[in-house]
């Protein structure tokens, strides 16, 4: 009995979340089948069950995506979450944040997720740490036309140095703010403009390298005083990271992130090749089949559930009089 109750509740929760999504997107009954098919597809092809997919679809609609955009975003994002054994809903919200912050199209989600995957694979900035850092620096970086792959690479290297998550984002954000405020002083120190001929900020590795080169031979006290004066305490720590480890690793990581096409699919497929993946896919497929049966029988089951509910209500009302 308990198993049937849980099964019924699961079906109901999936239905409520899908209906919640299409109510927000405005497609109502027209979009219901498409979104339910999407939940079934994610549930059948990944480690996530149909309810996981339905919750993520509802979250995407809450964040303003339309049905077509959700259908574009979900497969790649589910594969990213699967590749790193991460929560599907949180992964989806992070991907949407990257896209929205950088004013990208949802059709670019696969590219963004590949970039995230390489960052998390090649550095200590896992999905959660990367998102935690990005939320503190993303808007500032975008306003200064810094490429997304450059932001990810710097956050990755800062995490490698023990400056984790939001602390990495704060350090990079403070550095960028101080660069804007103290540009004349910094340009005087390095002997050249921080911007190119088009007025855009030069590549971050180049700036880090120029600054580090000017202070590397100074004694510790003088060097730290100059860096903290120009970039603030947290921003100064950002520069010190690359003073200590150099920028070759940063440049290499940024190039790998830029050329990351196919990384998510490769990692996701590998995760499902073992016995664990086979079991997860089997269980998800069984749940999808169970859900499909309920959908097919819905016209027959609805009158039965309504009748049983009325009988229950009648019994409750009768009992009130005794």
Secondary structure, 3 states (H helix, E strand, C coil): CHHHHHHHHHHHHHHHHHHHHHHHHCCHHHHHHHHHHHHHHHHHHCCCCHHHHHHHHHHHHHCCCCHHHHHHHHHHHHHHHHHCCCCHHHHHHHHHHHHHHCCCCHHHHHHHHHHHHHHHHHCCCCHHHHHHHHHHHHHHHHHCCCCHHHHHHHHHHHHHCCCCHHHHHHHHHHHHHHHHHCHHHHHHHHCCCCECCCCCECCHHHHHHHHHHHHCCCCHHHHHHHHHHHHHHHHHHHHHHHHHHCCHHHHHHHHHHHCCCCHHHHHHHHHCCCHHHHHHHHHHHHHHHHHHHHHHHHHHHHHHHHHHHHHHHHHHHHHCCC
